[in-house]
């Protein structure tokens, strides 16, 4: 019989071998697993590297620490324009990666991803307010497209339908033509292909998120203004005095370093897959959270229509994110007693973003360099956190 001491030593060896084998198997089958687990330890340190502007409300630093822990963003910016027009901002982390040499600055560049659509919506509504456009205009007629329609319902798609994601396409049942890998989208360079487009629903029948719809809105701006979409928007919102600029694809020297560890598929070279020139009006803008918050706050002063208009009170379910779109934002309200928020989120690989407008007229913009695992509930939980925080603040 083995002596008790030798038996104990043998059990220790078995446990160690089992542990090493388990860790090795985990690392082999989940190559990003160790890095992902490490993040939660790193976040405990990174969250305290948050710097806010003088007189910034205390909740902003708390929100940044929450985002660092729960949105898996080791670098992020938070900007808030109060209802009386005062700008406050906070920055967390480093421009050049976790524990880097360059603390994140208020003017560090982030990609806005789909929050670009709110800027496009503001530009469209400005033209509507000036009488240059009508929400009821057919996009086919506006773009002067001639030829036979594969689907006659395409003729009924209006500017208003495109603003509120009611054009009739369904990217869940068919590919998103704007984000097909290694394939150049037909919009904006070949708009006549709209005539060959098929719809899943009648225009206006149901609300389904559409990058194509906002590409067509960019073409509408070009048709009415006589300028390229990029030039018109840059002039209208005075990009020269801000960090705002369109992304060509590759990272710019003043841009933050993104963290891709929670992505299941894309890595840092993802930008080579997509056509950022084509994505200009749907996901092509970049800049700082402060400058985007200032632009959105300015857009709220347009008359008579603003991005808070549109039918956000139809029979949609406001307790769901991206379910009750108006013109450039959607209404999020978990229950009738809760304070609603008006939101547009964005997501490129390693790069989440959010515009949040509250009923008092405050504008919040959060930009992250990282992001939670795709399919997690972290983003909606973040919106719930912000809703409760803002309700308590007011």
N, C-alpha and C positions, 0 to 999 in steps of 0.2 A: 504494500500500500504506500501511496505517496505521503510523505510527511506534510503536515499542515502548511509549513512555510513554503515548500516546493509547490504545493497545490495553489497557494495564494499567488506565487510568482507566475504560474502558468495561466491563471485566470486574468492577471494583469496583462500578460502578453496577448492573450486572445482578445481582450477588450481593445487594446491598442491597435492590433492588426485589423480588427473589425472597424474601428473608428477611421483609420487611415484608408481602408478600402472604401468605406462609405463616402468619405470626403473626396477621394479620387474619382469615384463613380459620379458623384454630384458634379464635380468640376468638368468631367469629360462630357456628360450628357447635358449639362447646363453651363456652357462656357462663360456666360455672363453672370451666372448665379453668385459666385464669390464677390464680384464687383458690386452687384446689386445689394447683397447683404452688407457689404462694407459701407455703402452710402448712408445707411441709417445710423451708423456710428459717426461718420463724417458730418452728417447734418446737425448733430448735437453741438458740434464746434462751430460750423459755418453759420448757424442761425444767429449767433451772437456777434457776428461781424456785419451788423446792420447799422447803417448811418442814415440819419434823417435830417431834413432841412430844419432850421430854427422854427419853432412854433408849430411844427407838424403835430397833429393830434396823436395822443399816445397809442390809439388803436392801430395806427399804421405800422409801427414797429412790431406790435404783436401779430398783425396780419402777415408781415414778412416772415416772422419766425414760423408761423403756422405753414405758410407756403413752402418754406425751405424743408420742413419735415414731411409734409404731406403731398406736395406737388413735385417732389423729387427734382427740384431746381436748385443747384448749388450756386447759381447766380441769378438775380432777378431785380427788376425795378418796379416800384409802385409809385404812381402819381395820382394825386387827388386834387381836383379843382372844386372848391367849396361852392355852395349856391351863391355866395356873394363874390365869386370870381377869384379867390385867393388860391394860388398854386402851392401845394406841399408835395414833397417827394422823399422816398427812401430807396436806398440801394443796399443789396446784400451780396456778399461774396467778392469774387475777383474776376476781372475781364479775361484772364488767361488760364482759367481752370482752378480747381480746388487748391487752396493755400498757395496761390500764385504770387507773382511779384507786383501785379497791378490791380489795386483795389478798383472795383466797379465804380464808374463815375455817372453822374446824372445824364451826360451826353453820350455814353457808350451806345453803340448801335445794336439793335435787335431787329429781327424780321417780324413783321406784323402778321404774316400768314393771312388767314381769312378775315381778320379784323379790318383788312383793307376794304372789304365790302361796305363797311359803314361809311368810309370816306367816299367811295363811289356813289353810294346812296345820297349822301349830302350834296355831291356835285350835281346829280340828276335833279334833286328837289330844288336846288338853286335855279336851274334852268326852267323848271316848271313854274316856280314863283315869278320868274322874269317873263313868262309867257312864251318862251322859246320851245317848250315841250308840253305835251299833255299826257297825263297818266293813262288816258284812254286810247292813245295812239297805237296802232298796230306796228309791231317791230318790223314786219315784212315791208309795209308801206314806207315806214320811216327810213329804212335802209335802201329803199327803191330797188328791191329784189324782184326780178321778173322771171317768169317761167312757171312750169306746172309744179304743183305741190304734191309730193308723195302722200302727205296726210293733210287734208283740207283744213283741219283744225289749227294748223300752224298759223294760218292767216289771222286767227282770233287772238293770238298772244299779244298782250299789250305791255307797255312800259310798266304799268302798275303791277301786272302779273309777275314780271321779272323781278321787280323790287321785293316782292313778298314771297318769292319762291313758289309761285303758283303757275309756272309755265306749262306744266304737264309732263315733264320728264321725271324719271325715277332712277337715280343712280344705284339703287339697291337691286333693281331688276335688270339693269343694263349698265355697261361700263361708263364711268365718268370720263367723257371725251377730253376733258381738260387735264386729267391726271393719269393718262395711260402711259405706262412705262416705255421709254425709248420710242415714243410715237408723237409726232408733231400734231397738235390739235388743229382742226380746220378753222376754228375761231381763234383769232380775229382775221386771219389773212385770207380766208376763202369763205366769206359770209354767205355766198350763194349756196353753199352746202346746207344751209338751213332749210332750203326748199325740199331737200331730200331727207329731212329729219322726221322721225316718227315719234308720236307721243303715246304715253301710257294712260293719260287722263285728259279730259277736256281742260283747256286753260281756265284757271280760276276754280276748278273743282276741288282740288286738294293741295295741301302745302307739303312740298318735298324739296329739300335743300338742293340747290343747283349752282355749281360753279359756272356752267355754261350760260345761265341766265345773266350773271354779272359780267361775263365777257361780252355778251350782246349789249348790255348797258354801256360798256366802254365804247362800243362802236356807235351807239346812239349819241354819246357825247361828242365823238369825232364828227359825226354827220352834221350835227347842229352847230358846233363851234367852228368847224373848219380847221381845227388843230388836232394833233395827235392827242390821244387820251392823256399820256404822260405830261405833255407840255401844258395842256389845259388845266389839269389838276394842280400841277406845280405852280402855275401862275395864279390860279384862283385862290389857293391857300398859302401863297407866299413861301414856298419851300426855301427860298434863298436865305431867309432869316432864321432857319431852323435846321435840325438834323434830318428832316424828312427827305427821303430819296428812294427811287425805285431800285430794286435788286436786279442785277443781270444774271445771277446764278452763283458765281464764285464768291467766297467770303471777302469782305472789304477789310482794310487794315484797321479801321476803327470799330470793327464788329466784335461782339463777345464770342468767346469760345463755347460751343454748345456741348452738352453732355448726352451721349447717345446710349448709355448703358441699359436704359429701360425700353429701348426700341427692340421689337422682335425681328425686324427685317432690315431697316435702313441704317446706314452708317454715315460718317461725315462726308462722303462723296456723293450723297443722295442727289445733290443739286444737278449733277450731270445727267440725271434721268428725266428731268422735267424742263419745259420750255418757259422760262421766267418772263420772257418778253410777251408771250401769249397770256401769261397769268397776271399781267400788270393790274387789271381792274378787279381781279378776284382774290389775289393773294400775293401781290408783288411789292408792297410798300415796306419800308424799314425806317428806323429812327429811334428816338427815345420815348419812353413812357410819358415824360412831361410834355413833349411836343404833340404827341397824339392826343393826350388828354385836353390840351389847349385847343386843338383843332375841333374835337368833338364838342367841347363846351361852346365854342364859337358857333358851331352848326345848330345848336339848340336855340339860337337867337334869330334864325331865319324866319321869315314870314311870307305867307301864312302857314306853309307846310314845313314841318321839321321831321327828323328821323324818329320822333316819338309818335308820329301819326301813322295811319294805316290801321287795318282791322286786326288788332291784337286781342279783341274780345269776342271772337267768333266761337264756334262750338269746339275749338281745340282744347287740349288739356294743358293748362298753364303750369301744372305741377311737373311737367316734363320739360327738359331743356330742348331748345330748338323745335318747339311745337307750336308757338303762337307768334309768327313773324308779322311785323308791320313793314315799315320802310327802313330797313337797315339794321334793326335790332328786333329781338323777340321778348315777349313778356314772360317772366318766370315768377310764379306765385304758388307755393306749395299748398296753400289753403286760403279761403276767403278772408280769414283774419290776419294773414301774414302781409307784411309790407312787400309790394311787388318790386322787382328789379327789371330793368330793361338792358338786355345783354347781347353782345355778339362775341363769341369765342373764336379762337383761331388755333390751328395746329399744323405745324410742319414738323418733320422728324427732329426730335430733341429741342423743340421750340414751341411751347404753348403760349397763348396770349388771351387777354380778355379785356373788353370794354364793358363797364358796368355803370349804368345811369340810375340814380335813385329818384323817387317821386318829388324830392325837394329841389331837384336840379343839380345835385352834385354829380361829378363825373370821376370815375375811378378807372385807371388803366393799369393792368399788371402784365409784365412781360417776363418770361422765364427762359433760361437756357438749360433745359433738361426735360423734365416732364414725367408723369407717372406711366406705369405700364399700360399699354393700350387695352381697353376693355375694363379698366378698373373704374370704381365709382368716385375716385378722388376729386375729379373736376366738379361734379355736382355737389359734393360735400364742401368743396371750397366756396362755391357760390352760396350755399346755405350758411357757411361761416360768415361770409361777407354780409349777407342779408341781415343776420342777427346782430352783427357788429354795428352796421350802419343804423339799424332801427334803435339800438341802445344809445348810440351817439347822438341821434337827433332827439 
